[in-house]
């Protein structure tokens, strides 16, 4: 029986008015804080029967900065749909997210609670507890049909946002890889196609439909196939323009059905993007407005004042209470958000003091966490080296006033502390996260965080993110150098970073990768071992040594180190896959099968895991089971000749010679010189029509 060589898993870890502040802003902030965690009582705007006939469409734009949308003054934008929505509805000029990470930000949108209140502080390992009410639950109880259409694995249903949805469409099969071999997403056209199909079946009841667009997330594409060279130098803007087109399709569909005028539309970004400001290329680590300020546009034909713009600061947590007040659905839970219904009607509101936090650097590298309080005019960031900015005179947050205006900085710091202390923390909702999921998140710029202070257990101040970002950026640059073949430059750069920041393990791992690429495996092993000495519980370092040993044919050493990885982290899916392959190569098929199955438990969409397990199953004469795993792998890699060849082998083992023949023909169309395919095709022809 011909079987394919095993695929390899190579996952790698790794921003003179002060008297006005004193006299006016303090009062405004204090007044706003008083309203926190109160149950809102609503005035009656509509009768209940009338209100419940109004639909709700929530559109969330991943990684979208407000200042890259046309209606926010960005001349290079091509966002006619959002710009028209702004003219028809209300635009919030200073809306802020609660955390510059996708899952926590969306959780705040759907719960009306800040991260400490809802328990979701991170991507990957967090899960919204079922006891936390969501907008979906409120609307479901009010008789709405509910559905969500998700564009990225970051919002998979296992993280709890699916609660109370009739349909939570997070199936990535038919999507594509984005940024790494392990991350899957769906383009805006795909999520809109799915949403339209669902909407067509929702005629009897009002609907709540949430559509998530992931297109503006790095790596950016620009969509030259649609826009030519227009966004060649700013592909991010092209990705926003692409999303705008498909938002327009969704609006047009509602208009064609006569339901647009009866739908409350909320468009909001989950967070922004750094673009190198404050040395942050993407998002997650810092709390500057480059990643916190998001677009927020609300339109409802029967209530919103067309073209009205709100300069006062609001938070994404204010969306839930606003939607409920519009629908006259009572809010029965205490939340951090406050309704901005008055603003929708064109009436003035008071600025909200907006809380945000980031613990990404803490969880990944042991850096100090950050919290902040923001209004449209001021910001205070609390961390090892705190920051205080006058956003009116310094919108780029370049001039830290924490020392020069220390009294006012300290006053706002106290307000931040008061705000944080008034929150009722929810401490549940943790999900057992696999290391493979951490790698997927890291590969697209996400890392997970946890609740902690800016000091270590010994009381020593943790490293400030501002000091560590240059090292992080150098490590990212080194990986790019390796990919472009500039190996020695990567080695030199990572040697420097490892010397200057010895506890920064990703630099050592990338140095080892560069040494491997330079065919210096012994030196790479020394670097990995030194990483283990610095951090004995570094699963990634053991993984790297195991991978290096397997590449050299030393399966005993590979088994030892991969076993250590799964001892440190039993949910490290990639280690289970590679351990399974090393055990397979060593002849221990039963143990190999156990680790393949455990890996697929954690990461069922792994093409590598599904394929390699199929090889083992064929070896154990279980071709029908092998085909099941190959079919799953093919969903995520549909033109992979290696998978299709293996399908042919499995079909032949079952005696399905005609079907096997079509598989080998497909392989030859995709890759004419594919080893063994022509011979297998000829063999199948002889099986079908034996030669005399």
C-alpha positions in Angstrom: 0.0 0.0 0.0 1.3 3.4 -1.0 0.9 6.1 1.7 2.1 9.7 1.9 4.9 11.0 4.1 3.5 12.8 7.2 2.9 16.6 7.1 4.8 18.7 9.6 3.5 21.0 12.2 5.8 24.0 12.5 3.8 26.3 14.8 6.0 29.1 16.3 5.2 31.3 19.3 5.8 34.3 19.4 0.2 53.9 21.5 -3.7 76.0 28.9 -7.1 74.0 29.5 -6.0 72.2 32.6 -8.0 74.5 34.8 -11.0 73.5 32.8 -10.2 69.9 33.7 -10.0 70.9 37.3 -13.3 72.8 37.4 -15.4 71.1 34.9 -14.1 67.7 33.9 -13.8 66.4 37.4 -17.5 67.1 38.0 -18.5 65.5 34.7 -16.4 62.4 35.4 -17.7 62.1 39.0 -21.2 62.5 37.9 -20.8 59.8 35.2 -19.2 57.4 37.7 -22.2 57.8 40.0 -24.3 56.2 37.3 -22.2 53.1 36.9 -23.7 49.8 37.9 -27.2 51.1 38.2 -30.3 49.4 36.7 -31.7 51.8 34.1 -35.4 52.6 34.1 -36.6 53.6 30.6 -39.2 56.1 29.5 -41.8 54.6 27.2 -41.2 55.6 23.6 -43.2 53.0 21.9 -45.9 50.5 22.8 -44.5 47.0 23.3 -46.3 45.4 20.4 -45.1 48.1 18.1 -41.5 48.0 19.4 -41.1 44.3 19.1 -41.7 44.6 15.3 -38.5 46.6 14.8 -35.6 44.6 13.6 -32.0 45.0 14.8 -28.9 44.6 12.6 -25.6 44.7 14.4 -22.5 45.0 12.2 -19.1 44.6 13.9 -16.0 45.7 11.9 -12.9 43.9 13.2 -9.7 46.0 13.5 -11.3 49.2 12.1 -10.0 52.6 13.1 -12.6 55.4 13.1 -10.1 57.7 11.3 -9.9 55.4 8.3 -13.6 55.7 7.5 -14.9 58.5 5.2 -17.5 59.9 7.4 -14.8 60.4 10.1 -12.9 62.8 7.8 -10.6 60.3 6.0 -10.3 61.5 2.5 -8.6 58.4 1.2 -11.5 56.2 2.2 -13.8 54.5 -0.2 -16.7 53.8 2.2 -19.9 55.2 0.5 -22.2 52.9 2.3 -21.0 53.8 5.8 -20.9 57.4 4.8 -24.5 57.4 3.7 -25.5 55.6 6.9 -23.8 58.4 8.8 -25.8 61.0 6.8 -29.0 59.0 7.6 -28.2 58.4 11.2 -26.1 59.4 14.2 -22.3 59.3 14.2 -20.4 59.0 17.5 -17.1 60.8 17.0 -15.5 59.6 20.2 -16.5 56.0 20.8 -14.0 53.7 22.6 -13.7 50.0 22.9 -13.0 48.3 26.2 -10.0 46.2 25.1 -8.1 46.1 21.8 -8.8 42.4 21.4 -11.6 40.8 19.4 -13.2 38.5 21.9 -13.2 40.8 24.9 -14.4 43.7 22.8 -17.3 41.8 21.3 -18.2 40.4 24.7 -18.5 44.0 26.0 -20.7 44.9 23.0 -23.1 42.0 23.6 -23.2 42.3 27.4 -23.0 46.0 28.1 -20.3 45.2 30.6 -16.6 46.0 30.9 -14.2 43.0 30.9 -13.9 42.8 34.7 -17.7 42.7 34.9 -18.1 39.9 32.3 -15.0 37.9 33.1 -13.7 37.9 29.5 -10.2 39.5 29.5 -8.5 37.6 26.7 -8.7 35.8 23.4 -8.4 32.1 23.3 -8.8 31.0 26.9 -11.9 33.0 27.9 -15.5 31.9 27.8 -18.5 34.1 28.6 -20.4 32.4 31.4 -24.0 31.5 30.8 -25.1 33.5 33.9 -24.1 36.8 32.2 -27.1 38.1 30.2 -26.5 39.3 26.6 -28.4 41.4 24.2 -29.3 38.2 22.4 -30.9 36.8 25.5 -33.0 39.9 26.0 -34.2 40.0 22.4 -34.8 36.2 22.3 -37.1 36.5 25.3 -38.9 39.4 23.6 -39.8 37.1 20.7 -37.0 37.8 18.2 -35.4 35.4 15.8 -31.6 35.6 16.4 -28.6 34.7 14.3 -24.9 35.5 14.1 -22.6 35.2 11.2 -19.0 35.0 12.3 -15.9 35.6 10.1 -13.0 34.3 12.3 -12.2 31.5 14.6 -11.4 34.0 17.3 -15.2 34.2 18.0 -15.9 30.4 17.8 -19.0 29.4 19.8 -16.9 27.6 22.4 -16.1 31.1 23.8 -19.7 31.6 24.8 -21.0 34.4 22.6 -23.4 31.9 21.0 -25.7 31.9 24.0 -29.3 32.4 23.2 -28.7 32.6 19.4 -31.0 30.5 17.3 -28.3 30.3 14.7 -24.6 30.9 15.4 -22.8 30.4 12.1 -19.1 30.0 12.8 -18.4 27.3 10.3 -15.1 28.1 8.6 -15.2 25.3 6.1 -15.2 27.0 2.7 -13.2 29.9 4.2 -9.5 30.3 3.9 -6.3 30.6 5.7 -5.4 34.0 6.9 -2.0 34.9 8.3 -0.9 31.4 9.2 -1.6 27.8 8.4 -3.6 27.5 11.5 -6.0 30.5 11.3 -9.2 30.4 9.3 -11.5 33.2 8.3 -14.4 33.9 6.0 -14.5 37.0 3.7 -17.2 39.6 4.0 -19.0 38.3 0.9 -19.3 34.8 2.5 -20.7 36.0 5.8 -23.2 38.3 4.0 -24.2 35.4 1.7 -25.0 33.4 4.8 -26.8 36.2 6.5 -29.0 36.9 3.5 -29.9 33.3 3.2 -31.0 33.3 6.8 -32.9 36.6 6.5 -34.9 35.3 3.6 -36.4 32.7 6.0 -37.2 35.2 8.7 -40.5 36.8 7.7 -42.8 36.1 10.6 -40.9 37.5 13.6 -38.7 40.5 14.1 -35.0 39.6 13.8 -31.7 40.3 15.5 -28.9 39.7 13.1 -25.2 40.1 14.0 -22.8 40.1 11.1 -19.0 40.1 11.8 -16.5 41.4 9.2 -12.9 40.3 9.7 -11.6 41.7 6.4 -9.6 44.7 7.8 -7.5 42.4 10.0 -3.8 42.0 9.3 -2.3 40.7 7.0 -3.9 43.2 4.8 -4.8 42.4 1.1 -6.1 45.5 -0.5 -8.3 43.6 -3.0 -6.5 44.8 -6.2 -8.9 42.5 -8.1 -11.6 45.1 -7.3 -9.8 48.3 -6.9 -6.7 48.0 -9.0 -3.8 50.1 -7.7 -5.9 52.4 -5.7 -4.9 50.8 -2.4 -1.5 49.5 -3.3 0.2 51.6 -0.7 -2.7 51.3 1.9 -4.1 47.8 1.6 -5.9 48.2 4.9 -8.1 50.9 3.4 -8.9 48.5 0.5 -10.0 45.8 3.0 -12.3 48.3 4.7 -13.6 49.3 1.3 -14.3 45.6 0.5 -16.3 45.2 3.7 -18.2 48.4 2.8 -19.3 46.9 -0.5 -20.7 43.8 1.2 -22.4 45.9 4.0 -24.1 47.6 1.1 -25.3 44.3 -0.3 -26.8 43.5 3.1 -28.6 46.9 3.2 -29.8 46.5 -0.4 -31.3 43.2 0.4 -33.2 44.6 3.3 -34.4 47.4 1.2 -35.6 45.0 -1.5 -37.7 43.2 1.1 -39.1 46.4 2.5 -37.5 45.8 5.9 -34.7 48.4 5.9 -36.8 51.3 7.2 -38.0 49.1 10.0 -34.5 48.1 11.2 -32.3 49.6 13.8 -28.8 49.4 12.4 -25.7 49.6 14.6 -22.2 49.6 13.0 -19.3 49.5 15.4 -15.6 48.6 15.3 -14.3 46.2 17.9 -10.9 47.9 18.1 -8.4 49.8 15.9 -4.9 49.2 14.6 -1.5 50.7 15.7 0.3 51.1 12.3 3.5 51.8 14.1 2.2 54.6 16.3 3.9 54.2 19.8 5.8 51.3 18.2 2.8 49.1 18.0 2.3 47.7 14.6 -1.0 46.0 15.2 -3.1 45.9 18.4 -3.5 44.2 21.8 -0.7 45.5 23.9 -1.3 49.3 24.3 -4.2 51.6 25.1 -3.7 54.5 22.8 -6.6 55.8 20.7 -5.1 54.3 17.6 -6.4 51.0 18.9 -9.2 52.2 21.3 -11.2 54.7 19.2 -13.6 53.0 16.9 -16.4 54.0 14.5 -19.9 53.9 15.9 -22.9 54.7 13.6 -26.5 54.2 14.5 -29.5 54.6 12.2 -33.2 54.0 12.7 -35.6 55.8 10.4 -38.2 56.4 13.1 -36.0 58.0 15.7 -32.4 59.0 14.7 -31.8 62.6 13.7 -30.2 62.4 10.2 -26.6 63.6 10.1 -26.3 64.3 13.8 -22.8 64.0 15.2 -22.0 63.3 18.9 -18.6 64.6 20.2 -19.1 63.4 23.7 -17.2 60.2 24.6 -19.1 56.9 24.7 -18.1 53.3 25.1 -19.1 50.1 23.2 -20.8 49.0 26.5 -23.4 51.7 25.9 -24.8 49.8 22.8 -26.8 47.2 24.7 -28.8 49.6 27.0 -29.4 51.9 24.0 -30.8 49.1 21.9 -33.1 48.0 24.7 -34.3 51.5 25.4 -35.1 52.0 21.7 -37.1 48.8 21.7 -38.7 49.6 25.1 -37.4 46.3 26.5 -36.7 46.7 30.3 -33.1 46.3 31.4 -33.2 44.1 34.4 -29.5 43.7 35.1 -26.8 46.0 36.5 -24.2 46.8 33.9 -21.5 49.3 33.2 -23.0 50.7 30.0 -25.4 53.6 29.9 -28.0 54.4 27.2 -27.3 57.1 24.7 -30.9 57.2 23.4 -31.0 60.9 23.8 -28.1 61.3 21.3 -30.0 59.2 18.7 -32.8 61.8 18.9 -30.3 64.7 18.5 -30.4 65.7 22.1 -27.2 66.5 24.1 -25.7 63.9 26.4 -23.0 64.0 29.0 -19.6 62.5 28.2 -19.1 59.0 29.5 -15.9 58.0 31.2 -14.7 55.0 29.3 -12.7 52.3 30.9 -10.3 50.0 29.0 -7.6 47.5 29.8 -4.9 45.3 28.3 -3.2 42.3 29.8 -1.8 40.8 26.6 1.8 41.6 27.4 1.4 40.1 30.9 0.1 36.8 29.8 2.6 36.3 27.0 5.7 37.8 28.4 5.3 38.9 32.0 4.9 42.6 31.2 2.9 45.0 33.3 -0.9 45.2 32.5 -2.5 48.5 31.7 -5.9 50.1 32.6 -7.1 53.5 31.4 -9.9 56.1 31.6 -10.8 58.1 28.6 -13.0 61.0 27.7 -13.1 63.0 24.5 -10.6 65.4 26.1 -8.4 63.4 28.5 -6.8 60.1 29.1 -5.0 58.5 32.0 -3.2 55.1 31.5 -2.2 53.3 34.7 0.9 50.9 34.3 4.5 50.8 35.6 5.2 54.2 34.0 1.8 55.9 33.9 0.7 58.4 31.3 -1.7 61.4 31.1 -2.7 63.1 27.9 -4.7 66.2 26.8 -6.4 64.8 23.8 -7.6 68.2 22.6 -4.1 69.6 22.2 -2.3 66.3 21.7 -4.6 63.8 19.8 -1.6 61.7 18.9 -0.9 61.1 22.6 2.8 62.1 22.2 3.3 64.4 25.2 2.9 62.6 28.6 1.8 65.2 31.2 2.0 62.8 34.2 4.9 64.7 35.7 4.3 68.3 34.5 0.6 68.2 35.5 0.9 65.7 38.3 -2.0 67.0 40.5 -4.5 66.6 37.6 -3.0 63.3 36.6 -3.3 62.0 40.1 -6.9 63.2 40.3 -7.8 61.3 37.1 -5.9 58.3 38.4 -8.1 58.3 41.5 -11.1 58.5 39.3 -9.8 55.4 37.4 -9.3 53.6 40.6 -12.8 54.5 41.8 -14.3 53.4 38.6 -12.5 50.1 38.7 -13.5 49.5 42.4 -17.1 50.1 41.6 -17.2 47.3 39.1 -18.3 43.9 40.4 -15.8 41.5 39.1 -16.9 38.3 37.5 -14.2 35.7 38.0 -15.6 32.7 36.2 -15.7 32.0 32.5 -12.3 30.5 31.8 -11.9 28.0 29.0 -9.2 25.4 28.9 -7.2 26.6 26.0 -4.9 24.5 23.9 -1.4 25.7 23.0 -2.4 25.3 19.3 -5.1 27.9 19.9 -2.5 30.2 21.5 -0.4 29.8 18.4 -3.3 30.5 16.1 -4.0 33.7 18.1 -0.3 34.7 18.1 0.0 34.2 14.4 -2.7 36.9 13.8 -1.3 39.3 16.3 -3.4 38.1 19.3 -2.2 36.9 22.6 -4.1 36.0 25.7 -4.2 37.9 29.0 -5.3 37.5 32.6 -6.1 39.6 35.6 -3.1 40.9 37.5 -1.3 44.0 38.8 1.7 45.8 37.5 4.0 44.1 40.0 5.3 40.6 40.3 4.6 38.3 43.2 7.8 39.6 44.9 6.5 43.2 44.6 9.0 44.1 41.9 7.6 46.3 39.2 6.9 44.4 36.0 8.5 45.7 32.7 6.6 48.5 31.1 5.2 47.7 27.6 6.7 50.9 26.2 10.2 49.6 27.1 9.5 46.1 25.7 7.8 46.8 22.4 11.1 47.5 20.6 12.3 44.0 21.5 8.9 42.5 20.4 9.1 44.4 17.1 12.7 43.1 16.5 11.5 39.6 17.0 8.7 40.1 14.5 11.2 41.6 12.1 13.6 38.7 12.6 10.9 36.2 11.5 10.4 38.3 8.3 14.1 38.2 7.7 14.2 34.4 8.0 11.3 34.2 5.5 13.1 36.4 3.0 16.3 34.4 3.3 18.3 37.0 5.3 19.3 34.4 7.9 22.5 36.0 9.3 20.7 39.3 9.8 18.1 37.5 11.8 20.7 35.7 13.8 22.5 39.0 14.6 19.3 40.7 15.6 18.0 38.0 17.8 21.4 37.6 19.5 21.2 41.2 20.4 17.7 41.0 21.8 18.4 37.8 23.7 21.3 39.6 25.4 19.3 42.8 26.1 16.1 41.0 27.2 17.1 37.6 28.5 13.7 36.7 29.8 12.0 37.4 26.4 11.8 33.7 25.3 10.4 34.4 21.7 13.7 36.0 20.8 15.6 32.8 21.8 13.2 30.6 19.8 13.5 32.8 16.7 17.2 32.8 17.1 17.1 29.0 17.2 14.9 29.0 14.1 17.4 31.2 12.3 20.3 28.9 13.3 18.3 25.9 11.9 17.8 27.7 8.7 21.5 28.3 8.5 22.1 24.6 8.9 23.6 25.0 12.4 21.4 22.5 14.3 23.8 22.0 17.2 23.9 25.7 18.0 20.1 25.9 17.6 19.7 23.1 20.2 22.0 25.0 22.6 19.8 28.1 22.2 16.6 26.1 22.9 18.2 24.5 26.0 19.3 27.9 27.3 15.7 29.0 26.8 14.6 26.1 29.0 17.2 27.0 31.6 15.8 30.6 31.7 12.2 29.3 31.8 12.0 25.6 32.7 8.2 25.5 32.0 8.6 26.8 28.4 6.6 24.3 26.4 7.6 26.1 23.2 11.3 25.5 23.9 10.7 21.8 24.3 8.6 21.8 21.2 11.4 23.4 19.2 13.9 20.8 20.4 11.5 18.0 19.6 10.9 19.3 16.1 14.7 19.7 15.5 15.4 16.2 16.7 12.6 14.7 14.5 14.0 16.5 11.5 17.3 14.8 12.2 15.7 11.4 12.5 16.3 11.2 16.2 12.8 10.0 17.2 13.8 9.0 20.7 14.8 12.6 21.6 11.8 13.9 19.7 9.4 11.7 21.8 11.1 12.8 25.0 10.7 16.5 24.3 7.2 16.3 22.8 6.2 14.2 25.9 7.5 17.0 28.1 5.5 19.5 26.2 2.2 17.7 26.7 3.2 17.2 30.4 3.5 21.0 30.8 0.5 21.7 28.7 -1.9 18.7 28.1 -3.8 20.8 25.5 -0.9 21.6 23.2 -2.5 20.1 20.0 0.5 20.6 17.7 2.7 18.7 20.2 0.2 15.8 20.3 0.3 15.7 16.5 4.0 15.7 16.3 4.3 13.2 19.2 1.9 11.0 17.4 4.1 11.1 14.3 7.3 10.5 16.2 5.7 7.5 17.9 4.3 6.2 14.6 7.8 6.4 13.1 9.1 4.5 16.2 6.6 1.7 15.7 4.3 2.5 18.7 1.1 2.8 16.7 -1.3 2.5 19.6 0.3 5.3 21.5 0.5 7.4 18.3 -3.2 6.9 17.8 -4.0 8.2 21.3 -2.0 11.4 20.7 -3.5 12.0 17.2 -7.0 11.7 18.7 -6.1 14.1 21.6 -4.7 16.6 19.2 -7.8 16.5 17.1 -10.0 16.9 20.2 -8.2 20.3 20.7 -7.9 21.3 17.1 -10.3 19.5 14.8 -9.7 21.8 11.9 -6.0 20.9 11.7 -5.1 19.8 8.2 -1.8 18.4 9.4 -3.5 16.4 12.2 -6.3 15.1 10.1 -3.9 14.0 7.3 -1.3 12.4 9.5 -4.0 10.5 11.4 -5.3 9.2 8.1 -1.9 7.8 7.3 -1.9 5.9 10.5 -5.4 4.6 10.0 -4.5 3.3 6.5 -1.5 1.6 8.0 -3.8 -0.1 10.5 -6.1 -1.1 7.6 -8.9 1.3 8.5 -9.5 3.1 5.1 -13.1 4.1 5.8 -12.1 6.0 8.9 -9.1 7.4 7.0 -11.4 8.8 4.4 -13.5 10.6 7.0 -10.4 12.5 8.3 -9.2 13.2 4.7 -12.5 14.7 3.8 -12.3 17.0 6.8 -8.8 18.1 5.8 -9.9 18.7 2.3 -12.5 21.2 3.5 -9.7 23.5 4.6 -7.2 22.7 1.9 -9.4 21.9 -1.2 -6.7 21.8 -3.8 -4.1 19.9 -1.9 -2.8 17.1 -4.1 -1.2 15.3 -1.2 -4.6 14.9 0.5 -6.4 14.0 -2.7 -3.7 11.4 -3.5 -4.2 9.8 -0.1 -8.0 9.8 -0.7 -7.3 7.8 -3.8 -5.1 5.3 -1.9 -7.9 4.9 0.7 -10.6 4.5 -1.9 -8.5 1.8 -3.7 -8.1 0.0 -0.4 -11.9 -0.1 -0.1 -12.2 -1.5 -3.7 -13.6 1.7 -5.0 -11.3 1.7 -8.1 -13.4 4.1 -10.2 -13.5 6.7 -7.5 -9.8 6.2 -6.7 -9.1 6.8 -10.4 -10.9 10.2 -10.3 -8.8 11.1 -7.3 -5.5 10.3 -9.1 -6.7 12.2 -12.2 -7.4 15.2 -10.0 -3.9 15.0 -8.5 -2.3 14.9 -12.0 -4.4 18.0 -13.1 -3.1 19.9 -10.0 0.4 18.6 -10.2 1.3 16.6 -13.3 4.7 15.3 -12.0 3.2 14.2 -8.6 5.2 11.1 -7.6 3.3 7.9 -8.0 0.1 9.4 -9.3 0.4 8.3 -12.9 1.3 4.8 -11.8 -1.6 4.6 -9.4 -4.0 5.8 -12.1 -2.7 3.1 -14.5 -3.2 0.6 -11.7 -6.8 1.7 -11.2 -7.5 1.4 -14.9 -6.3 -2.1 -14.9 -8.4 -2.9 -11.9 -11.5 -1.5 -13.6 -10.7 -3.1 -17.0 -8.1 -5.8 -16.6 -5.8 -6.3 -19.6 -6.1 -9.7 -21.3 
